[in-house]
């Protein structure tokens, strides 16, 4: 594509990094799925977990479209939403305060205070307290919940001993999660109000440094099962620390919030590049 030109920001939400394109004026008209596969390649291009395109919305301040590094379009991504809200405020496209984003999973609202962004998640659904999966002769018993995208959650005594890249793809593609597949989280309970997490993300097809919907899914599951004794949960991911706040009780969850700093790494323009 000889005339290709694209301005973007590289943004990280606790290590979950994105290429963010502001397209509120329909300036760009590219095949975003193919572009995501090209631009998100580590070592061979910009490199990122996903490509986010911010478009005009009739329902919110902006419409957030999320394309995973494999080109698939995701329904929702907690860290992408946090990063998008920070970018809109940083670029002075939105007055600091509450930012609303239209996603395929519903409207997400965010509070931006300097570099920290807190989002209100859409209500979770499809909770299954127990799912049973046999992999290579080993039984894995976990839980399932949808926090905008599907997540399977499994407890472990030592998160560092999990061979995530060997086990998680087999869970992700297990027949009971078809046809969409699922994201996979392994969680270690640290104490009554904190957990450690590792997530294999569907669409990225790899372990990511943080997954917002996975952090929320793992917190909710362990809150519902009584493994956590507080409504404010500290979550340690590879990319850093996030906080999940749950309003309500295990019998009736009312609101869920995800909070952590967002770093705008750089802004740039690329030209030319293959589509």
C-alpha positions as CSV (number, residue, x, y, z in Angstrom):
1,X,0.0,0.0,0.0
2,X,2.1,2.9,-1.3
3,X,0.1,5.7,0.2
4,X,-0.3,4.1,3.7
5,X,0.0,6.5,6.6
6,X,-1.1,5.9,10.1
7,X,-0.7,8.0,13.3
8,X,-0.9,6.0,16.5
9,X,-0.1,5.9,20.2
10,X,1.6,3.0,21.9
11,X,0.0,2.5,25.3
12,X,0.5,0.0,28.2
13,X,-2.1,-0.9,30.8
14,X,0.0,-2.8,33.4
15,X,2.0,-4.5,30.7
16,X,-0.9,-5.2,28.4
17,X,0.2,-3.1,25.4
18,X,-1.8,-1.7,22.5
19,X,-1.5,0.3,19.3
20,X,-4.2,2.9,19.6
21,X,-5.5,4.7,16.5
22,X,-7.9,7.7,16.9
23,X,-10.3,7.6,14.0
24,X,-13.2,9.7,15.3
25,X,-13.3,11.7,12.0
26,X,-13.1,8.5,9.7
27,X,-9.8,9.7,8.5
28,X,-8.6,6.1,8.0
29,X,-10.3,3.4,6.0
30,X,-8.1,0.3,6.4
31,X,-8.7,-3.4,6.8
32,X,-8.1,-3.4,10.5
33,X,-8.0,-7.1,11.0
34,X,-5.1,-7.6,8.5
35,X,-3.4,-4.5,9.8
36,X,-3.5,-5.8,13.4
37,X,-1.8,-9.1,12.3
38,X,0.9,-7.0,10.6
39,X,1.5,-4.3,13.2
40,X,1.3,-6.4,16.3
41,X,4.1,-8.7,15.4
42,X,6.8,-8.7,18.0
43,X,10.3,-8.0,16.7
44,X,9.0,-7.6,13.1
45,X,6.8,-4.5,13.4
46,X,5.6,-2.2,16.2
47,X,4.6,-5.1,18.4
48,X,1.6,-5.2,20.7
49,X,-1.1,-7.5,22.2
50,X,-3.7,-5.7,20.1
51,X,-4.8,-2.9,17.9
52,X,-7.5,-0.5,19.2
53,X,-9.4,1.8,16.9
54,X,-11.4,4.6,18.4
55,X,-14.3,5.6,16.2
56,X,-17.3,8.0,16.5
57,X,-20.2,6.7,18.5
58,X,-23.9,7.8,18.8
59,X,-24.1,6.0,22.2
60,X,-20.9,7.1,24.0
61,X,-17.9,9.4,23.8
62,X,-16.2,6.9,21.4
63,X,-16.6,3.5,20.0
64,X,-13.8,1.1,20.9
65,X,-12.9,-1.6,18.4
66,X,-10.3,-4.2,19.6
67,X,-8.4,-6.4,17.2
68,X,-6.2,-9.1,18.7
69,X,-2.8,-9.8,17.4
70,X,-4.2,-12.7,15.3
71,X,-6.6,-10.3,13.6
72,X,-9.8,-11.5,15.4
73,X,-12.0,-8.8,16.8
74,X,-12.7,-9.0,20.6
75,X,-16.0,-8.1,22.3
76,X,-14.3,-6.3,25.2
77,X,-10.9,-5.8,26.8
78,X,-10.6,-4.2,30.2
79,X,-7.1,-2.9,29.8
80,X,-7.8,-1.6,26.3
81,X,-10.7,0.3,27.7
82,X,-8.5,1.9,30.4
83,X,-5.9,2.7,27.8
84,X,-8.4,4.2,25.4
85,X,-9.9,6.4,28.1
86,X,-6.5,7.7,29.1
87,X,-5.7,8.5,25.4
88,X,-8.9,10.4,24.9
89,X,-8.2,12.6,27.9
90,X,-4.5,12.9,27.1
91,X,-5.3,14.2,23.6
92,X,-7.9,16.6,25.1
93,X,-10.7,15.0,23.1
94,X,-12.7,14.4,26.3
95,X,-12.9,16.6,29.3
96,X,-11.3,14.9,32.3
97,X,-13.8,13.1,34.4
98,X,-16.0,10.2,33.3
99,X,-15.4,8.7,29.8
100,X,-17.8,6.4,28.1
101,X,-16.9,3.8,25.5
102,X,-19.1,1.8,23.3
103,X,-18.0,-1.9,23.0
104,X,-19.5,-5.0,21.6
105,X,-20.2,-6.1,25.2
106,X,-21.9,-2.8,26.1
107,X,-21.1,0.7,27.4
108,X,-18.0,1.0,29.6
109,X,-17.4,4.0,31.7
110,X,-14.0,5.1,33.0
111,X,-12.7,7.6,35.6
112,X,-9.3,9.2,34.6
113,X,-7.2,10.8,37.3
114,X,-3.7,11.7,35.9
115,X,-2.2,8.3,34.9
116,X,-4.6,6.1,36.9
117,X,-7.8,4.8,35.2
118,X,-10.7,3.1,36.8
119,X,-13.3,1.5,34.7
120,X,-16.8,0.1,35.6
121,X,-17.1,-3.3,34.0
122,X,-20.2,-4.7,32.3
123,X,-22.1,-7.2,34.5
124,X,-20.6,-10.7,34.5
125,X,-22.7,-13.7,33.3
126,X,-22.7,-17.4,32.5
127,X,-21.0,-18.3,35.8
128,X,-20.3,-22.0,36.2
129,X,-18.8,-22.9,39.6
130,X,-17.2,-26.1,38.3
131,X,-15.9,-27.1,34.9
132,X,-14.0,-30.4,34.5
133,X,-11.3,-30.8,31.8
134,X,-8.9,-33.7,31.3
135,X,-5.6,-32.9,29.6
136,X,-3.0,-35.5,29.0
137,X,-4.4,-37.7,31.7
138,X,-4.7,-34.9,34.3
139,X,-8.0,-33.6,35.6
140,X,-8.3,-29.8,35.9
141,X,-11.2,-28.5,37.9
142,X,-12.0,-24.8,37.6
143,X,-14.7,-22.3,37.1
144,X,-16.1,-20.3,34.1
145,X,-17.4,-16.8,33.8
146,X,-17.9,-14.2,31.1
147,X,-16.7,-10.7,32.0
148,X,-17.3,-9.3,28.6
149,X,-15.3,-12.2,27.1
150,X,-15.2,-15.8,28.3
151,X,-12.7,-16.9,31.0
152,X,-11.8,-20.2,32.6
153,X,-10.3,-19.9,36.0
154,X,-8.1,-22.5,37.8
155,X,-6.5,-22.4,41.2
156,X,-2.9,-23.5,41.8
157,X,-0.7,-23.7,44.8
158,X,2.3,-22.3,42.9
159,X,1.6,-20.2,39.9
160,X,5.3,-20.2,38.8
161,X,5.3,-24.0,38.3
162,X,2.4,-23.9,35.8
163,X,3.6,-24.7,32.2
164,X,1.0,-22.2,30.9
165,X,2.0,-22.4,27.2
166,X,1.7,-26.2,27.3
167,X,-1.6,-26.5,29.2
168,X,-3.6,-23.3,28.4
169,X,-3.9,-23.8,24.6
170,X,-5.5,-27.2,25.2
171,X,-8.0,-25.7,27.7
172,X,-8.6,-22.7,25.4
173,X,-9.6,-25.0,22.5
174,X,-11.5,-27.6,24.6
175,X,-14.7,-28.7,23.1
176,X,-16.9,-27.5,25.9
177,X,-15.8,-23.9,25.2
178,X,-16.5,-24.1,21.4
179,X,-17.1,-22.4,19.1
180,X,-15.6,-19.2,20.5
181,X,-13.0,-20.8,22.8
182,X,-12.0,-19.2,26.1
183,X,-9.3,-17.3,27.8
184,X,-7.4,-19.2,30.5
185,X,-6.4,-18.0,33.9
186,X,-4.3,-19.7,36.6
187,X,-4.6,-18.1,40.1
188,X,-2.8,-18.5,43.3
189,X,-4.5,-17.2,46.5
190,X,-1.9,-15.1,48.4
191,X,-4.1,-14.0,51.4
192,X,-7.7,-13.0,52.2
193,X,-7.6,-10.0,49.8
194,X,-4.9,-10.7,47.2
195,X,-4.2,-13.1,44.4
196,X,-1.5,-13.7,41.8
197,X,-2.5,-14.4,38.2
198,X,-1.2,-15.7,34.9
199,X,-3.4,-15.4,31.8
200,X,-3.3,-17.0,28.3
201,X,-5.3,-14.8,26.0
202,X,-7.5,-16.0,23.2
203,X,-6.7,-14.1,20.1
204,X,-3.2,-13.2,21.3
205,X,-2.6,-16.9,21.6
206,X,0.1,-16.4,24.2
207,X,0.6,-15.4,27.8
208,X,0.1,-11.6,28.4
209,X,1.5,-9.4,31.1
210,X,-2.0,-8.5,32.3
211,X,-5.5,-9.1,31.1
212,X,-8.2,-6.8,32.5
213,X,-11.2,-9.1,32.0
214,X,-9.1,-12.0,33.3
215,X,-8.1,-10.1,36.4
216,X,-11.8,-9.3,37.0
217,X,-13.0,-12.8,36.2
218,X,-10.5,-14.4,38.6
219,X,-11.4,-12.0,41.3
220,X,-15.1,-12.5,40.9
221,X,-14.8,-16.3,40.8
222,X,-12.8,-16.5,44.0
223,X,-15.0,-13.9,45.7
224,X,-18.1,-16.0,44.8
225,X,-16.5,-19.2,46.0
226,X,-15.5,-17.6,49.4
227,X,-11.7,-17.8,48.8
228,X,-11.4,-14.0,49.3
229,X,-12.9,-12.3,52.3
230,X,-12.9,-8.7,51.1
231,X,-14.7,-6.7,48.3
232,X,-11.4,-4.9,47.4
233,X,-8.9,-7.3,45.8
234,X,-5.3,-6.8,45.0
235,X,-4.2,-8.7,41.9
236,X,-0.5,-9.2,41.0
237,X,0.1,-9.8,37.3
238,X,3.3,-10.0,35.4
239,X,2.9,-6.4,34.3
240,X,2.2,-5.1,37.8
241,X,-0.6,-4.6,40.3
242,X,-4.3,-4.0,39.6
243,X,-7.2,-3.5,42.0
244,X,-10.7,-5.0,41.6
245,X,-13.5,-3.5,43.7
246,X,-16.7,-5.5,43.9
247,X,-19.8,-3.8,45.3
248,X,-22.5,-6.1,46.7
249,X,-22.4,-9.6,48.1
250,X,-21.7,-13.1,46.6
251,X,-25.5,-13.4,46.3
252,X,-25.9,-10.2,44.4
253,X,-23.0,-8.4,42.7
254,X,-24.0,-4.9,41.8
255,X,-20.9,-3.1,40.4
256,X,-17.4,-4.1,39.5
257,X,-14.4,-1.8,39.0
258,X,-10.9,-2.3,37.6
259,X,-8.2,0.2,38.4
260,X,-4.5,0.6,37.7
261,X,-2.1,3.1,36.1
262,X,-1.9,3.5,32.3
263,X,1.4,4.5,30.6
264,X,1.4,6.3,27.3
265,X,4.8,5.1,25.9
266,X,5.0,7.1,22.7
267,X,3.1,8.5,19.7
268,X,4.3,8.1,16.1
269,X,3.4,8.0,12.5
270,X,4.3,5.1,10.2
271,X,4.8,5.2,6.4
272,X,4.9,3.0,4.5
273,X,3.9,-0.5,5.7
274,X,2.3,-3.6,4.2
275,X,-1.5,-4.0,4.7
